[in-house]
């Protein structure tokens, strides 16, 4: 397929690369000319702007930081996309934004899906992302060949906006696990126990998780090169808290994790990986 890809950041760049590997023609645009050049080096085409990326595309994918960027780009995709365009927004944004985009798209015959992802930079590079998709079932099936080039788990979770709600649930769980792993490291080290060895045991038992599998060694070493920045997780926790308010439910642990992530950002760690939540727990303990 001819795919227009807008947003070639930490996640978008390897995702676009995997689409090229799968045999699709990819025309990419990003505010960073360097990222566009990297795509061209892999065999993709450069677009001069959003409209250029959208023109002639069978499928358009956006991978943008937040709702305001999607609200800016989506109308251009919808206006300049060819008839019957399949528009897949893979950003993590507010569910209500996805519902609004889907409504605008449907009014002119554009088929819109919200398909946020989980798996971080490693998952994007390996093509093993977990993708939660909101939208019409028949549109999801038409998008599946594209999505399966990006992830190993592709699940239709409901109507427009449902993908974003599931992503909010994902992010509150991920944030909570990072907080607990951080506390485990602090406890082990304060007790004179080798934290690396202790986490090896935890990773092999019921406490095991993808986070322990991928991040325990770098957390113990205090290596926080960003795979997914604190700044973005702070945004996502805000979405989770707002979704809980809209649904009329109380999520007390989510609220506490949101505050810890906010503290990490306030302490100047926003550009670090979200595993840097450990720095907040350390600071609480002097």
Secondary structure as GFF3:
##gff-version 3
##sequence-region A 1 286
A	DSSP	beta_strand	2	6	.	.	.	ID=ss1
A	DSSP	alpha_helix	12	21	.	.	.	ID=ss2
A	DSSP	beta_strand	25	29	.	.	.	ID=ss3
A	DSSP	alpha_helix	33	41	.	.	.	ID=ss4
A	DSSP	beta_strand	45	46	.	.	.	ID=ss5
A	DSSP	alpha_helix	50	54	.	.	.	ID=ss6
A	DSSP	beta_strand	59	62	.	.	.	ID=ss7
A	DSSP	alpha_helix	67	80	.	.	.	ID=ss8
A	DSSP	beta_strand	86	89	.	.	.	ID=ss9
A	DSSP	alpha_helix	95	106	.	.	.	ID=ss10
A	DSSP	beta_strand	111	114	.	.	.	ID=ss11
A	DSSP	beta_strand	117	118	.	.	.	ID=ss12
A	DSSP	alpha_helix	120	126	.	.	.	ID=ss13
A	DSSP	beta_strand	129	134	.	.	.	ID=ss14
A	DSSP	alpha_helix	137	147	.	.	.	ID=ss15
A	DSSP	beta_strand	151	158	.	.	.	ID=ss16
A	DSSP	alpha_helix	162	190	.	.	.	ID=ss17
A	DSSP	alpha_helix	195	203	.	.	.	ID=ss18
A	DSSP	alpha_helix	210	220	.	.	.	ID=ss19
A	DSSP	alpha_helix	230	247	.	.	.	ID=ss20
A	DSSP	alpha_helix	252	266	.	.	.	ID=ss21
A	DSSP	three_ten_helix	274	276	.	.	.	ID=ss22
A	DSSP	alpha_helix	277	284	.	.	.	ID=ss23
###
